[in-house]
Amino acid sequence: MRIKKDDTVVVISGKDKGKTGKVLRVIPKDNKVVVEGVNVQTKHQKQTRQAASEIKHMEGPIDVSNLMFYDGKAKCGTKLGVKFEEGKKIRVSKKTDAIID
């Protein structure tokens, strides 16, 4: 999986198609990520003695195949490639050949 935490991604399919957001959490075992403002789900919190009942809105996981890395220079989604420099893997934008990290 080439998408990492704190990357900016754009949704390419599904109900949130076209939205962009920052990756909050990566779940590599399930090949999913949690993106800020995408796939927002409603959770009902039951009332307890300490807390009142409430409705929480939280982001759910979305599959990596429905996301694409958002390139700030090209202002659109781009595929990521890998190059080796000095024995280290470096992520590279396929559209602009810019080094990501």
BATI-138418 format. One line per field, with one value per residue (C-alpha): x, y, z; residue number from 0. Coordinates in steps of 0.2 Angstrom, whole numbers, plus 5000, padded with zeros to 4 digits. Layout:
<pts>
east <- X_...
north <- Y_...
up <- Z_...
n <- NUM_...
</pts>
This chain:
<pts>
east <- 5000_5008_4996_5002_4996_4994_4994_4980_4969_4955_4940_4938_4923_4908_4896_4909_4917_4927_4930_4948_4954_4969_4972_4969_4973_4979_4973_4985_4978_4961_4968_4958_4961_4951_4950_4944_4927_4924_4912_4905_4894_4881_4884_4870_4878_4866_4863_4873_4874_4889_4885_4869_4864_4870_4872_4891_4897_4913_4923_4922_4936_4936_4945_4962_4956_4943_4957_4970_4985_4981_4996_4996_5007_4995_4979_4972_4974_4989_4997_5012_5028_5043_5061_5077_5089_5105_5097_5081_5063_5056_5038_5036_5021_5019_5011_5024_5039_5040_5047_5033_5044
north <- 5000_5016_5028_5033_5043_5062_5060_5070_5059_5061_5048_5041_5031_5028_5040_5053_5053_5069_5073_5076_5074_5070_5051_5050_5031_5017_4999_4988_4971_4975_4987_5001_5019_5032_5049_5065_5070_5055_5040_5049_5037_5040_5032_5033_5034_5027_5037_5032_5039_5050_5055_5060_5052_5059_5056_5055_5058_5049_5043_5025_5015_5016_5004_5010_5005_5019_5032_5041_5052_5071_5080_5098_5104_5096_5100_5082_5064_5055_5037_5034_5025_5020_5024_5019_5032_5028_5012_5019_5018_5035_5038_5048_5056_5048_5063_5076_5065_5075_5066_5064_5061
up <- 5000_4994_5003_5021_5036_5033_5014_5005_4994_4982_4981_4964_4966_4978_4986_4991_4973_4971_4989_4995_5013_5024_5029_5048_5050_5039_5041_5030_5036_5028_5014_5020_5026_5036_5028_5035_5030_5019_5022_5037_5048_5062_5079_5092_5110_5123_5139_5155_5172_5168_5150_5141_5124_5108_5090_5084_5067_5063_5048_5043_5034_5015_5003_4996_4978_4979_4983_4973_4979_4977_4969_4975_4960_4947_4957_4953_4958_4952_4953_4964_4959_4968_4964_4973_4978_4988_4993_4999_4992_4987_4982_4966_4957_4940_4933_4938_4943_4959_4975_4988_5003
n <- 0_1_2_3_4_5_6_7_8_9_10_11_12_13_14_15_16_17_18_19_20_21_22_23_24_25_26_27_28_29_30_31_32_33_34_35_36_37_38_39_40_41_42_43_44_45_46_47_48_49_50_51_52_53_54_55_56_57_58_59_60_61_62_63_64_65_66_67_68_69_70_71_72_73_74_75_76_77_78_79_80_81_82_83_84_85_86_87_88_89_90_91_92_93_94_95_96_97_98_99_100
</pts>
